[in-house]
Amino acid sequence: MENSSFPKCQKCGKGDLVPLSDFGSQGAAIHYKAWVCTNPDCSYNIKIRNGEIYLNEPILSGALHTRSRQEFTR
Ligand SMILES: [Zn+2]
C-alpha cells in the first residue's frame, strides 16, 4: 500500500504501528510517546516513559483506568 505512511507491525504483520501522543502534567504535548499496533488481536505496543523504553505492556481500557485512579485517590 503506497499511501500507508506507518510502519507495518513486525509482530503480526497485519496491523500498522501508529504513533500516539500524550499530555504531560503541565499540559505540554508529548508527541509520539507510544506506538501501538492497530490489530486488536495483536495490540503490540512500544512506549517511552522517563527515558526508558517499555515493550508490549498490557493495554488497559479507559474505563478500567479511570476506576482504578479513583480508588487510588480515596
Ligand atoms: Zn501487530
N, CA, C, O and the ligand as a Tripos MOL2 file, in Angstrom:
@<TRIPOS>MOLECULE
protein
  297   295    75     0     0
PROTEIN
NO_CHARGES

@<TRIPOS>ATOM
      1 N           0.8450   -1.1980    0.0000 N.3       1 MET1
      2 CA          0.0000    0.0000    0.0000 C.3       1 MET1
      3 C           0.8840    1.2540    0.0000 C.2       1 MET1
      4 O           1.6310    1.5020    0.9460 O.2       1 MET1
      5 N           0.7860    2.0170   -1.0520 N.am      2 GLU2
      6 CA          1.6880    3.1500   -1.1770 C.3       2 GLU2
      7 C           1.3240    4.3030   -0.2660 C.2       2 GLU2
      8 O           2.1990    5.0420    0.1860 O.2       2 GLU2
      9 N           0.0200    4.4640    0.0100 N.am      3 ASN3
     10 CA         -0.3690    5.6250    0.7970 C.3       3 ASN3
     11 C          -0.3170    5.3690    2.3040 C.2       3 ASN3
     12 O          -0.7530    6.2050    3.0950 O.2       3 ASN3
     13 N           0.2100    4.2290    2.6900 N.am      4 SER4
     14 CA          0.3590    3.9690    4.1140 C.3       4 SER4
     15 C           1.7010    4.5110    4.5850 C.2       4 SER4
     16 O           2.7550    4.0600    4.1370 O.2       4 SER4
     17 N           1.6550    5.4830    5.4910 N.am      5 SER5
     18 CA          2.8860    6.1240    5.9380 C.3       5 SER5
     19 C           3.3830    5.5410    7.2520 C.2       5 SER5
     20 O           4.4290    5.9420    7.7610 O.2       5 SER5
     21 N           2.6300    4.5930    7.8000 N.am      6 PHE6
     22 CA          3.0350    3.9920    9.0610 C.3       6 PHE6
     23 C           3.7390    2.6640    8.8230 C.2       6 PHE6
     24 O           3.4090    1.9440    7.8800 O.2       6 PHE6
     25 N           4.7000    2.3380    9.6680 N.am      7 PRO7
     26 CA          5.3870    1.0480    9.5110 C.3       7 PRO7
     27 C           4.4600   -0.1040    9.8690 C.2       7 PRO7
     28 O           3.6270    0.0100   10.7690 O.2       7 PRO7
     29 N           4.6120   -1.2060    9.1630 N.am      8 LYS8
     30 CA          3.8570   -2.4060    9.4710 C.3       8 LYS8
     31 C           4.3090   -2.9830   10.8100 C.2       8 LYS8
     32 O           5.4830   -2.9170   11.1740 O.2       8 LYS8
     33 N           3.3450   -3.5480   11.5270 N.am      9 CYS9
     34 CA          3.6880   -4.2260   12.7650 C.3       9 CYS9
     35 C           4.5200   -5.4570   12.4400 C.2       9 CYS9
     36 O           4.1310   -6.2810   11.6120 O.2       9 CYS9
     37 N           5.6540   -5.5730   13.0930 N.am     10 GLN10
     38 CA          6.5500   -6.6900   12.8080 C.3      10 GLN10
     39 C           6.1320   -7.9570   13.5380 C.2      10 GLN10
     40 O           6.6420   -9.0400   13.2530 O.2      10 GLN10
     41 N           5.2090   -7.8240   14.4750 N.am     11 LYS11
     42 CA          4.7940   -8.9960   15.2420 C.3      11 LYS11
     43 C           3.7270   -9.8000   14.5090 C.2      11 LYS11
     44 O           3.8750  -11.0070   14.3150 O.2      11 LYS11
     45 N           2.6460   -9.1260   14.1030 N.am     12 CYS12
     46 CA          1.5440   -9.8470   13.4650 C.3      12 CYS12
     47 C           1.6020   -9.7130   11.9430 C.2      12 CYS12
     48 O           1.0570  -10.5550   11.2290 O.2      12 CYS12
     49 N           2.2590   -8.6610   11.4390 N.am     13 GLY13
     50 CA          2.3710   -8.4680   10.0040 C.3      13 GLY13
     51 C           1.0770   -8.0110    9.3550 C.2      13 GLY13
     52 O           1.0270   -7.8780    8.1330 O.2      13 GLY13
     53 N           0.0270   -7.7650   10.1320 N.am     14 LYS14
     54 CA         -1.2670   -7.3450    9.5870 C.3      14 LYS14
     55 C          -1.5570   -5.8850    9.9030 C.2      14 LYS14
     56 O          -1.9480   -5.1170    9.0240 O.2      14 LYS14
     57 N          -1.3620   -5.5060   11.1680 N.am     15 GLY15
     58 CA         -1.6970   -4.1500   11.5810 C.3      15 GLY15
     59 C          -0.5870   -3.1720   11.2540 C.2      15 GLY15
     60 O           0.5100   -3.5580   10.8510 O.2      15 GLY15
     61 N          -0.8960   -1.8970   11.4370 N.am     16 ASP16
     62 CA          0.1000   -0.8450   11.3070 C.3      16 ASP16
     63 C           0.4630   -0.3410   12.7000 C.2      16 ASP16
     64 O          -0.3490   -0.3930   13.6250 O.2      16 ASP16
     65 N           1.6650    0.1350   12.8310 N.am     17 LEU17
     66 CA          2.0530    0.7950   14.0700 C.3      17 LEU17
     67 C           1.7330    2.2760   13.9280 C.2      17 LEU17
     68 O           2.2440    2.9450   13.0300 O.2      17 LEU17
     69 N           0.8890    2.7850   14.8150 N.am     18 VAL18
     70 CA          0.5010    4.1880   14.7440 C.3      18 VAL18
     71 C           1.0270    4.9250   15.9710 C.2      18 VAL18
     72 O           1.0080    4.3850   17.0770 O.2      18 VAL18
     73 N           1.4940    6.1490   15.7800 N.am     19 PRO19
     74 CA          2.0290    6.9200   16.8930 C.3      19 PRO19
     75 C           0.9210    7.5420   17.7260 C.2      19 PRO19
     76 O          -0.0420    8.0840   17.1850 O.2      19 PRO19
     77 N           1.0580    7.4640   19.0170 N.am     20 LEU20
     78 CA          0.1110    8.1040   19.9310 C.3      20 LEU20
     79 C           0.8320    9.1870   20.7170 C.2      20 LEU20
     80 O           1.9980    9.0380   21.0830 O.2      20 LEU20
     81 N           0.1270   10.2700   20.9670 N.am     21 SER21
     82 CA          0.6970   11.3640   21.7450 C.3      21 SER21
     83 C          -0.0310   11.4760   23.0770 C.2      21 SER21
     84 O          -1.1760   11.0450   23.2150 O.2      21 SER21
     85 N           0.6450   12.0560   24.0420 N.am     22 ASP22
     86 CA          0.0650   12.2090   25.3640 C.3      22 ASP22
     87 C           0.2860   13.6490   25.8170 C.2      22 ASP22
     88 O           0.9350   14.4320   25.1250 O.2      22 ASP22
     89 N          -0.2460   13.9840   26.9550 N.am     23 PHE23
     90 CA         -0.0210   15.3060   27.5170 C.3      23 PHE23
     91 C           0.6660   15.1650   28.8680 C.2      23 PHE23
     92 O           0.2810   14.3300   29.6850 O.2      23 PHE23
     93 N           1.6690   15.9730   29.0930 N.am     24 GLY24
     94 CA          2.3870   15.9270   30.3620 C.3      24 GLY24
     95 C           1.5990   16.5860   31.4750 C.2      24 GLY24
     96 O           0.5100   17.1130   31.2460 O.2      24 GLY24
     97 N           2.1450   16.5580   32.6730 N.am     25 SER25
     98 CA          1.4390   17.1070   33.8310 C.3      25 SER25
     99 C           1.2600   18.6110   33.7100 C.2      25 SER25
    100 O           0.3540   19.1760   34.3230 O.2      25 SER25
    101 N           2.1150   19.2720   32.9260 N.am     26 GLN26
    102 CA          1.9840   20.7130   32.7240 C.3      26 GLN26
    103 C           1.1050   21.0400   31.5230 C.2      26 GLN26
    104 O           0.9480   22.2080   31.1690 O.2      26 GLN26
    105 N           0.5370   20.0260   30.8990 N.am     27 GLY27
    106 CA         -0.3190   20.2360   29.7450 C.3      27 GLY27
    107 C           0.4300   20.2900   28.4330 C.2      27 GLY27
    108 O          -0.1760   20.4910   27.3800 O.2      27 GLY27
    109 N           1.7370   20.1140   28.4800 N.am     28 ALA28
    110 CA          2.5270   20.1380   27.2570 C.3      28 ALA28
    111 C           2.3660   18.8140   26.5160 C.2      28 ALA28
    112 O           2.3480   17.7450   27.1260 O.2      28 ALA28
    113 N           2.2490   18.9010   25.1990 N.am     29 ALA29
    114 CA          2.0630   17.6940   24.4050 C.3      29 ALA29
    115 C           3.3520   16.8910   24.3460 C.2      29 ALA29
    116 O           4.4380   17.4440   24.1740 O.2      29 ALA29
    117 N           3.2180   15.5990   24.4880 N.am     30 ILE30
    118 CA          4.3400   14.6920   24.3110 C.3      30 ILE30
    119 C           4.0510   13.8800   23.0560 C.2      30 ILE30
    120 O           3.2540   12.9420   23.0800 O.2      30 ILE30
    121 N           4.7070   14.2510   21.9610 N.am     31 HIS31
    122 CA          4.4010   13.6230   20.6860 C.3      31 HIS31
    123 C           5.0720   12.2670   20.5710 C.2      31 HIS31
    124 O           6.1990   12.0510   21.0180 O.2      31 HIS31
    125 N           4.3250   11.3630   19.9510 N.am     32 TYR32
    126 CA          4.8540   10.0320   19.6550 C.3      32 TYR32
    127 C           5.3960    9.3530   20.9110 C.2      32 TYR32
    128 O           6.4830    8.7750   20.8990 O.2      32 TYR32
    129 N           4.6360    9.4310   21.9740 N.am     33 LYS33
    130 CA          5.0610    8.8010   23.2180 C.3      33 LYS33
    131 C           4.9860    7.2810   23.1050 C.2      33 LYS33
    132 O           5.7800    6.5630   23.7120 O.2      33 LYS33
    133 N           4.0270    6.8060   22.3280 N.am     34 ALA34
    134 CA          3.8330    5.3660   22.2020 C.3      34 ALA34
    135 C           3.4770    5.0130   20.7710 C.2      34 ALA34
    136 O           2.9010    5.8230   20.0450 O.2      34 ALA34
    137 N           3.8240    3.8010   20.3710 N.am     35 TRP35
    138 CA          3.4090    3.2610   19.0790 C.3      35 TRP35
    139 C           2.6210    1.9880   19.3650 C.2      35 TRP35
    140 O           3.0580    1.1310   20.1330 O.2      35 TRP35
    141 N           1.4660    1.8790   18.7410 N.am     36 VAL36
    142 CA          0.5930    0.7480   19.0310 C.3      36 VAL36
    143 C           0.1250    0.1260   17.7220 C.2      36 VAL36
    144 O          -0.1630    0.8280   16.7530 O.2      36 VAL36
    145 N           0.0550   -1.2050   17.7080 N.am     37 CYS37
    146 CA         -0.4480   -1.9270   16.5420 C.3      37 CYS37
    147 C          -1.9570   -1.7390   16.4500 C.2      37 CYS37
    148 O          -2.6620   -1.7770   17.4590 O.2      37 CYS37
    149 N          -2.4460   -1.5340   15.2190 N.am     38 THR38
    150 CA         -3.8800   -1.3120   15.0280 C.3      38 THR38
    151 C          -4.6700   -2.6120   15.0100 C.2      38 THR38
    152 O          -5.9000   -2.5780   14.9980 O.2      38 THR38
    153 N          -3.9980   -3.7480   15.0070 N.am     39 ASN39
    154 CA         -4.6900   -5.0370   15.0230 C.3      39 ASN39
    155 C          -5.0970   -5.3720   16.4600 C.2      39 ASN39
    156 O          -4.2300   -5.5910   17.3060 O.2      39 ASN39
    157 N          -6.4080   -5.4150   16.7510 N.am     40 PRO40
    158 CA         -6.8430   -5.6520   18.1360 C.3      40 PRO40
    159 C          -6.4430   -7.0200   18.6620 C.2      40 PRO40
    160 O          -6.3370   -7.2050   19.8750 O.2      40 PRO40
    161 N          -6.2180   -7.9740   17.7810 N.am     41 ASP41
    162 CA         -5.8030   -9.3010   18.2300 C.3      41 ASP41
    163 C          -4.3260   -9.3320   18.5960 C.2      41 ASP41
    164 O          -3.8490  -10.2880   19.2070 O.2      41 ASP41
    165 N          -3.6130   -8.2900   18.2230 N.am     42 CYS42
    166 CA         -2.1690   -8.2590   18.4430 C.3      42 CYS42
    167 C          -1.8390   -7.2940   19.5800 C.2      42 CYS42
    168 O          -1.2500   -7.6940   20.5840 O.2      42 CYS42
    169 N          -2.2150   -6.0330   19.4260 N.am     43 SER43
    170 CA         -2.0330   -4.9650   20.4170 C.3      43 SER43
    171 C          -0.5880   -4.8410   20.8720 C.2      43 SER43
    172 O          -0.3110   -4.4570   22.0080 O.2      43 SER43
    173 N           0.3250   -5.1710   19.9740 N.am     44 TYR44
    174 CA          1.7370   -4.9360   20.2430 C.3      44 TYR44
    175 C           1.9640   -3.4410   20.4380 C.2      44 TYR44
    176 O           1.4330   -2.6280   19.6810 O.2      44 TYR44
    177 N           2.7400   -3.0780   21.4360 N.am     45 ASN45
    178 CA          2.9590   -1.6500   21.6600 C.3      45 ASN45
    179 C           4.3460   -1.3950   22.2230 C.2      45 ASN45
    180 O           4.9430   -2.2400   22.8900 O.2      45 ASN45
    181 N           4.8290   -0.2050   21.9300 N.am     46 ILE46
    182 CA          6.1280    0.2280   22.4490 C.3      46 ILE46
    183 C           5.9780    1.6800   22.8730 C.2      46 ILE46
    184 O           5.3890    2.4850   22.1520 O.2      46 ILE46
    185 N           6.5020    2.0090   24.0230 N.am     47 LYS47
    186 CA          6.3390    3.3810   24.5050 C.3      47 LYS47
    187 C           7.5550    3.8040   25.3070 C.2      47 LYS47
    188 O           8.3470    2.9750   25.7530 O.2      47 LYS47
    189 N           7.6840    5.0900   25.4790 N.am     48 ILE48
    190 CA          8.8060    5.6120   26.2500 C.3      48 ILE48
    191 C           8.2550    6.3680   27.4520 C.2      48 ILE48
    192 O           7.2940    7.1300   27.3430 O.2      48 ILE48
    193 N           8.8880    6.1390   28.6010 N.am     49 ARG49
    194 CA          8.4640    6.8240   29.8180 C.3      49 ARG49
    195 C           9.7040    7.0970   30.6510 C.2      49 ARG49
    196 O          10.4380    6.1770   31.0090 O.2      49 ARG49
    197 N           9.9280    8.3530   30.9520 N.am     50 ASN50
    198 CA         11.1040    8.7620   31.7300 C.3      50 ASN50
    199 C          12.4000    8.2710   31.0850 C.2      50 ASN50
    200 O          13.3380    7.8660   31.7720 O.2      50 ASN50
    201 N          12.4320    8.3150   29.7710 N.am     51 GLY51
    202 CA         13.6460    7.9620   29.0530 C.3      51 GLY51
    203 C          13.8740    6.4720   28.8920 C.2      51 GLY51
    204 O          14.8880    6.0630   28.3260 O.2      51 GLY51
    205 N          12.9430    5.6450   29.3840 N.am     52 GLU52
    206 CA         13.1000    4.2020   29.2480 C.3      52 GLU52
    207 C          12.0400    3.6510   28.3010 C.2      52 GLU52
    208 O          10.9120    4.1410   28.2510 O.2      52 GLU52
    209 N          12.4270    2.6240   27.5520 N.am     53 ILE53
    210 CA         11.5210    2.0230   26.5780 C.3      53 ILE53
    211 C          10.7460    0.8820   27.2280 C.2      53 ILE53
    212 O          11.3190    0.0210   27.8970 O.2      53 ILE53
    213 N           9.4550    0.8930   27.0200 N.am     54 TYR54
    214 CA          8.6070   -0.1810   27.5220 C.3      54 TYR54
    215 C           8.0190   -0.9210   26.3360 C.2      54 TYR54
    216 O           7.4450   -0.3080   25.4360 O.2      54 TYR54
    217 N           8.1640   -2.2570   26.3320 N.am     55 LEU55
    218 CA          7.7530   -3.0610   25.1920 C.3      55 LEU55
    219 C           6.5740   -3.9440   25.5790 C.2      55 LEU55
    220 O           6.6050   -4.6730   26.5710 O.2      55 LEU55
    221 N           5.5130   -3.8450   24.7410 N.am     56 ASN56
    222 CA          4.3980   -4.7810   24.8530 C.3      56 ASN56
    223 C           3.7410   -4.8030   26.2340 C.2      56 ASN56
    224 O           3.4400   -5.8720   26.7650 O.2      56 ASN56
    225 N           3.5250   -3.6490   26.7990 N.am     57 GLU57
    226 CA          2.7910   -3.5900   28.0600 C.3      57 GLU57
    227 C           1.3190   -3.9030   27.8120 C.2      57 GLU57
    228 O           0.8040   -3.6230   26.7290 O.2      57 GLU57
    229 N           0.6380   -4.4740   28.7920 N.am     58 PRO58
    230 CA         -0.8020   -4.7020   28.6190 C.3      58 PRO58
    231 C          -1.5390   -3.3900   28.4500 C.2      58 PRO58
    232 O          -1.2220   -2.3990   29.1070 O.2      58 PRO58
    233 N          -2.5310   -3.3890   27.5610 N.am     59 ILE59
    234 CA         -3.3060   -2.1820   27.3000 C.3      59 ILE59
    235 C          -4.5330   -2.1790   28.1970 C.2      59 ILE59
    236 O          -5.3230   -3.1230   28.1850 O.2      59 ILE59
    237 N          -4.6890   -1.1250   28.9660 N.am     60 LEU60
    238 CA         -5.8360   -1.0060   29.8600 C.3      60 LEU60
    239 C          -6.9400   -0.2440   29.1560 C.2      60 LEU60
    240 O          -6.6750    0.7010   28.4130 O.2      60 LEU60
    241 N          -8.1550   -0.6470   29.3830 N.am     61 SER61
    242 CA         -9.2720    0.1180   28.8380 C.3      61 SER61
    243 C          -9.4150    1.4150   29.6200 C.2      61 SER61
    244 O          -9.0300    1.4980   30.7860 O.2      61 SER61
    245 N          -9.9700    2.4200   28.9650 N.am     62 GLY62
    246 CA        -10.1120    3.7150   29.6200 C.3      62 GLY62
    247 C         -10.9770    3.6330   30.8600 C.2      62 GLY62
    248 O         -10.6800    4.2780   31.8660 O.2      62 GLY62
    249 N         -12.0420    2.8480   30.8050 N.am     63 ALA63
    250 CA        -12.9570    2.7360   31.9370 C.3      63 ALA63
    251 C         -12.2480    2.1240   33.1380 C.2      63 ALA63
    252 O         -12.4070    2.5820   34.2700 O.2      63 ALA63
    253 N         -11.4690    1.0900   32.8780 N.am     64 LEU64
    254 CA        -10.7510    0.4330   33.9660 C.3      64 LEU64
    255 C          -9.7400    1.3880   34.5870 C.2      64 LEU64
    256 O          -9.5740    1.4350   35.8060 O.2      64 LEU64
    257 N          -9.0690    2.1470   33.7260 N.am     65 HIS65
    258 CA         -8.0520    3.0730   34.1890 C.3      65 HIS65
    259 C          -8.6790    4.1420   35.0860 C.2      65 HIS65
    260 O          -8.1350    4.4710   36.1400 O.2      65 HIS65
    261 N          -9.8200    4.6800   34.6630 N.am     66 THR66
    262 CA        -10.4870    5.7270   35.4340 C.3      66 THR66
    263 C         -10.9150    5.2030   36.7980 C.2      66 THR66
    264 O         -10.7610    5.8810   37.8140 O.2      66 THR66
    265 N         -11.4570    3.9800   36.8080 N.am     67 ARG67
    266 CA        -11.9380    3.4310   38.0630 C.3      67 ARG67
    267 C         -10.7790    3.2120   39.0370 C.2      67 ARG67
    268 O         -10.8970    3.5210   40.2230 O.2      67 ARG67
    269 N          -9.6670    2.6830   38.5400 N.am     68 SER68
    270 CA         -8.5420    2.3970   39.4230 C.3      68 SER68
    271 C          -7.9300    3.6940   39.9600 C.2      68 SER68
    272 O          -7.4110    3.7290   41.0760 O.2      68 SER68
    273 N          -7.9970    4.7550   39.1560 N.am     69 ARG69
    274 CA         -7.4670    6.0400   39.6330 C.3      69 ARG69
    275 C          -8.3140    6.5800   40.7890 C.2      69 ARG69
    276 O          -7.7910    7.1340   41.7550 O.2      69 ARG69
    277 N          -9.6250    6.4070   40.6680 N.am     70 GLN70
    278 CA        -10.4870    6.8760   41.7420 C.3      70 GLN70
    279 C         -10.2330    6.0900   43.0120 C.2      70 GLN70
    280 O         -10.2780    6.6420   44.1110 O.2      70 GLN70
    281 N          -9.9680    4.8080   42.8630 N.am     71 GLU71
    282 CA         -9.6960    4.0010   44.0490 C.3      71 GLU71
    283 C          -8.3850    4.4230   44.7030 C.2      71 GLU71
    284 O          -8.2510    4.3840   45.9260 O.2      71 GLU71
    285 N          -7.4280    4.8240   43.8860 N.am     72 PHE72
    286 CA         -6.1310    5.2250   44.4400 C.3      72 PHE72
    287 C          -6.2220    6.5380   45.2210 C.2      72 PHE72
    288 O          -5.5030    6.7350   46.2010 O.2      72 PHE72
    289 N          -7.1000    7.4240   44.7860 N.am     73 THR73
    290 CA         -7.1600    8.7420   45.4310 C.3      73 THR73
    291 C          -8.0500    8.7200   46.6700 C.2      73 THR73
    292 O          -8.1350    9.7070   47.4000 O.2      73 THR73
    293 N          -8.7050    7.5980   46.8990 N.am     74 ARG74
    294 CA         -9.6090    7.5370   48.0390 C.3      74 ARG74
    295 C          -8.8390    7.4930   49.3530 C.2      74 ARG74
    296 O          -9.4460    7.4390   50.4230 O.2      74 ARG74
    297 ZN          0.5540   -6.3030   15.3610 Zn       75 ZN75
@<TRIPOS>BOND
     1     1     2 1
     2     2     3 1
     3     3     4 2
     4     3     5 am
     5     5     6 1
     6     6     7 1
     7     7     8 2
     8     7     9 am
     9     9    10 1
    10    10    11 1
    11    11    12 2
    12    11    13 am
    13    13    14 1
    14    14    15 1
    15    15    16 2
    16    15    17 am
    17    17    18 1
    18    18    19 1
    19    19    20 2
    20    19    21 am
    21    21    22 1
    22    22    23 1
    23    23    24 2
    24    23    25 am
    25    25    26 1
    26    26    27 1
    27    27    28 2
    28    27    29 am
    29    29    30 1
    30    30    31 1
    31    31    32 2
    32    31    33 am
    33    33    34 1
    34    34    35 1
    35    35    36 2
    36    35    37 am
    37    37    38 1
    38    38    39 1
    39    39    40 2
    40    39    41 am
    41    41    42 1
    42    42    43 1
    43    43    44 2
    44    43    45 am
    45    45    46 1
    46    46    47 1
    47    47    48 2
    48    47    49 am
    49    49    50 1
    50    50    51 1
    51    51    52 2
    52    51    53 am
    53    53    54 1
    54    54    55 1
    55    55    56 2
    56    55    57 am
    57    57    58 1
    58    58    59 1
    59    59    60 2
    60    59    61 am
    61    61    62 1
    62    62    63 1
    63    63    64 2
    64    63    65 am
    65    65    66 1
    66    66    67 1
    67    67    68 2
    68    67    69 am
    69    69    70 1
    70    70    71 1
    71    71    72 2
    72    71    73 am
    73    73    74 1
    74    74    75 1
    75    75    76 2
    76    75    77 am
    77    77    78 1
    78    78    79 1
    79    79    80 2
    80    79    81 am
    81    81    82 1
    82    82    83 1
    83    83    84 2
    84    83    85 am
    85    85    86 1
    86    86    87 1
    87    87    88 2
    88    87    89 am
    89    89    90 1
    90    90    91 1
    91    91    92 2
    92    91    93 am
    93    93    94 1
    94    94    95 1
    95    95    96 2
    96    95    97 am
    97    97    98 1
    98    98    99 1
    99    99   100 2
   100    99   101 am
   101   101   102 1
   102   102   103 1
   103   103   104 2
   104   103   105 am
   105   105   106 1
   106   106   107 1
   107   107   108 2
   108   107   109 am
   109   109   110 1
   110   110   111 1
   111   111   112 2
   112   111   113 am
   113   113   114 1
   114   114   115 1
   115   115   116 2
   116   115   117 am
   117   117   118 1
   118   118   119 1
   119   119   120 2
   120   119   121 am
   121   121   122 1
   122   122   123 1
   123   123   124 2
   124   123   125 am
   125   125   126 1
   126   126   127 1
   127   127   128 2
   128   127   129 am
   129   129   130 1
   130   130   131 1
   131   131   132 2
   132   131   133 am
   133   133   134 1
   134   134   135 1
   135   135   136 2
   136   135   137 am
   137   137   138 1
   138   138   139 1
   139   139   140 2
   140   139   141 am
   141   141   142 1
   142   142   143 1
   143   143   144 2
   144   143   145 am
   145   145   146 1
   146   146   147 1
   147   147   148 2
   148   147   149 am
   149   149   150 1
   150   150   151 1
   151   151   152 2
   152   151   153 am
   153   153   154 1
   154   154   155 1
   155   155   156 2
   156   155   157 am
   157   157   158 1
   158   158   159 1
   159   159   160 2
   160   159   161 am
   161   161   162 1
   162   162   163 1
   163   163   164 2
   164   163   165 am
   165   165   166 1
   166   166   167 1
   167   167   168 2
   168   167   169 am
   169   169   170 1
   170   170   171 1
   171   171   172 2
   172   171   173 am
   173   173   174 1
   174   174   175 1
   175   175   176 2
   176   175   177 am
   177   177   178 1
   178   178   179 1
   179   179   180 2
   180   179   181 am
   181   181   182 1
   182   182   183 1
   183   183   184 2
   184   183   185 am
   185   185   186 1
   186   186   187 1
   187   187   188 2
   188   187   189 am
   189   189   190 1
   190   190   191 1
   191   191   192 2
   192   191   193 am
   193   193   194 1
   194   194   195 1
   195   195   196 2
   196   195   197 am
   197   197   198 1
   198   198   199 1
   199   199   200 2
   200   199   201 am
   201   201   202 1
   202   202   203 1
   203   203   204 2
   204   203   205 am
   205   205   206 1
   206   206   207 1
   207   207   208 2
   208   207   209 am
   209   209   210 1
   210   210   211 1
   211   211   212 2
   212   211   213 am
   213   213   214 1
   214   214   215 1
   215   215   216 2
   216   215   217 am
   217   217   218 1
   218   218   219 1
   219   219   220 2
   220   219   221 am
   221   221   222 1
   222   222   223 1
   223   223   224 2
   224   223   225 am
   225   225   226 1
   226   226   227 1
   227   227   228 2
   228   227   229 am
   229   229   230 1
   230   230   231 1
   231   231   232 2
   232   231   233 am
   233   233   234 1
   234   234   235 1
   235   235   236 2
   236   235   237 am
   237   237   238 1
   238   238   239 1
   239   239   240 2
   240   239   241 am
   241   241   242 1
   242   242   243 1
   243   243   244 2
   244   243   245 am
   245   245   246 1
   246   246   247 1
   247   247   248 2
   248   247   249 am
   249   249   250 1
   250   250   251 1
   251   251   252 2
   252   251   253 am
   253   253   254 1
   254   254   255 1
   255   255   256 2
   256   255   257 am
   257   257   258 1
   258   258   259 1
   259   259   260 2
   260   259   261 am
   261   261   262 1
   262   262   263 1
   263   263   264 2
   264   263   265 am
   265   265   266 1
   266   266   267 1
   267   267   268 2
   268   267   269 am
   269   269   270 1
   270   270   271 1
   271   271   272 2
   272   271   273 am
   273   273   274 1
   274   274   275 1
   275   275   276 2
   276   275   277 am
   277   277   278 1
   278   278   279 1
   279   279   280 2
   280   279   281 am
   281   281   282 1
   282   282   283 1
   283   283   284 2
   284   283   285 am
   285   285   286 1
   286   286   287 1
   287   287   288 2
   288   287   289 am
   289   289   290 1
   290   290   291 1
   291   291   292 2
   292   291   293 am
   293   293   294 1
   294   294   295 1
   295   295   296 2
@<TRIPOS>SUBSTRUCTURE
     1 MET1         2 RESIDUE 1 A MET
     2 GLU2         6 RESIDUE 1 A GLU
     3 ASN3        10 RESIDUE 1 A ASN
     4 SER4        14 RESIDUE 1 A SER
     5 SER5        18 RESIDUE 1 A SER
     6 PHE6        22 RESIDUE 1 A PHE
     7 PRO7        26 RESIDUE 1 A PRO
     8 LYS8        30 RESIDUE 1 A LYS
     9 CYS9        34 RESIDUE 1 A CYS
    10 GLN10       38 RESIDUE 1 A GLN
    11 LYS11       42 RESIDUE 1 A LYS
    12 CYS12       46 RESIDUE 1 A CYS
    13 GLY13       50 RESIDUE 1 A GLY
    14 LYS14       54 RESIDUE 1 A LYS
    15 GLY15       58 RESIDUE 1 A GLY
    16 ASP16       62 RESIDUE 1 A ASP
    17 LEU17       66 RESIDUE 1 A LEU
    18 VAL18       70 RESIDUE 1 A VAL
    19 PRO19       74 RESIDUE 1 A PRO
    20 LEU20       78 RESIDUE 1 A LEU
    21 SER21       82 RESIDUE 1 A SER
    22 ASP22       86 RESIDUE 1 A ASP
    23 PHE23       90 RESIDUE 1 A PHE
    24 GLY24       94 RESIDUE 1 A GLY
    25 SER25       98 RESIDUE 1 A SER
    26 GLN26      102 RESIDUE 1 A GLN
    27 GLY27      106 RESIDUE 1 A GLY
    28 ALA28      110 RESIDUE 1 A ALA
    29 ALA29      114 RESIDUE 1 A ALA
    30 ILE30      118 RESIDUE 1 A ILE
    31 HIS31      122 RESIDUE 1 A HIS
    32 TYR32      126 RESIDUE 1 A TYR
    33 LYS33      130 RESIDUE 1 A LYS
    34 ALA34      134 RESIDUE 1 A ALA
    35 TRP35      138 RESIDUE 1 A TRP
    36 VAL36      142 RESIDUE 1 A VAL
    37 CYS37      146 RESIDUE 1 A CYS
    38 THR38      150 RESIDUE 1 A THR
    39 ASN39      154 RESIDUE 1 A ASN
    40 PRO40      158 RESIDUE 1 A PRO
    41 ASP41      162 RESIDUE 1 A ASP
    42 CYS42      166 RESIDUE 1 A CYS
    43 SER43      170 RESIDUE 1 A SER
    44 TYR44      174 RESIDUE 1 A TYR
    45 ASN45      178 RESIDUE 1 A ASN
    46 ILE46      182 RESIDUE 1 A ILE
    47 LYS47      186 RESIDUE 1 A LYS
    48 ILE48      190 RESIDUE 1 A ILE
    49 ARG49      194 RESIDUE 1 A ARG
    50 ASN50      198 RESIDUE 1 A ASN
    51 GLY51      202 RESIDUE 1 A GLY
    52 GLU52      206 RESIDUE 1 A GLU
    53 ILE53      210 RESIDUE 1 A ILE
    54 TYR54      214 RESIDUE 1 A TYR
    55 LEU55      218 RESIDUE 1 A LEU
    56 ASN56      222 RESIDUE 1 A ASN
    57 GLU57      226 RESIDUE 1 A GLU
    58 PRO58      230 RESIDUE 1 A PRO
    59 ILE59      234 RESIDUE 1 A ILE
    60 LEU60      238 RESIDUE 1 A LEU
    61 SER61      242 RESIDUE 1 A SER
    62 GLY62      246 RESIDUE 1 A GLY
    63 ALA63      250 RESIDUE 1 A ALA
    64 LEU64      254 RESIDUE 1 A LEU
    65 HIS65      258 RESIDUE 1 A HIS
    66 THR66      262 RESIDUE 1 A THR
    67 ARG67      266 RESIDUE 1 A ARG
    68 SER68      270 RESIDUE 1 A SER
    69 ARG69      274 RESIDUE 1 A ARG
    70 GLN70      278 RESIDUE 1 A GLN
    71 GLU71      282 RESIDUE 1 A GLU
    72 PHE72      286 RESIDUE 1 A PHE
    73 THR73      290 RESIDUE 1 A THR
    74 ARG74      294 RESIDUE 1 A ARG
    75 ZN75       297 GROUP 0 **** ****
